[in-house]
Amino acid sequence: MKVLVTGGTGLIGEAAVDALLRHGHTVRILSRHAAHDLREFPAGVESHDGDVSDRASLHGSMGGCEAVLHVAGIASEEPPEKTFDGVNIAGTRNVIDEAERTGVARIVFVSSLGAAEGASEYHKSKVQAERIVETFSRQWLIVRTGNVYGPKDGVISFLLQIVRTLPVVPVIDAGNQTFQ
């Protein structure tokens, strides 16, 4: 099966591309600099330069694909270029519209574990994006991930490194904060 991965250069996207390839699928990545980013992937991965927040740049990105793994999104804003409305909400709408136009059979959308209960603007944007995915006329699946860590994550792996290497680890406040 040929799968388009939006956000294929991020932490989840890279792992998903590797897993899809291991299972014999053909993969196309969509990113703003996909042709350049392609050098980081094994031979056989295709690229399409595009930005989910730019509807026109998605044209042709899904041609021949049976599925789309929509991972692209932001967890913090950098106005005016990167906003929750422009990337998480409108970007998802653009992906769904292009998938409808090209006849993609299934969409898998990576959301956030705290989307339903979260009060942050990030969580609100993920809930709105989920509602858009639910309008897709063919098969769709929404996956709500918790904290994601691994090579290049920049937060959890750093904390684990501190815990592993320091003889004493500081406790913030009373040390009883919940963590997903």
Salt bridges, closest charged atoms under 4 A:
GLU14 OE2 - LYS152 NZ 3.34
ASP37 OD1 - HIS36 ND1 3.79
GLU46 OE2 - LYS2 NZ 3.20
GLU46 OE1 - ARG28 NH2 2.89
ASP97 OD2 - ARG55 NH1 2.70
GLU98 OE2 - ARG101 NH2 2.83
GLU100 OE1 - ARG138 NH2 3.41
GLU121 OE2 - LYS124 NZ 3.37
GLU130 OE1 - ARG131 NH2 3.56
GLU130 OE1 - ARG144 NH2 2.65
GLU134 OE1 - ARG131 NE 2.91
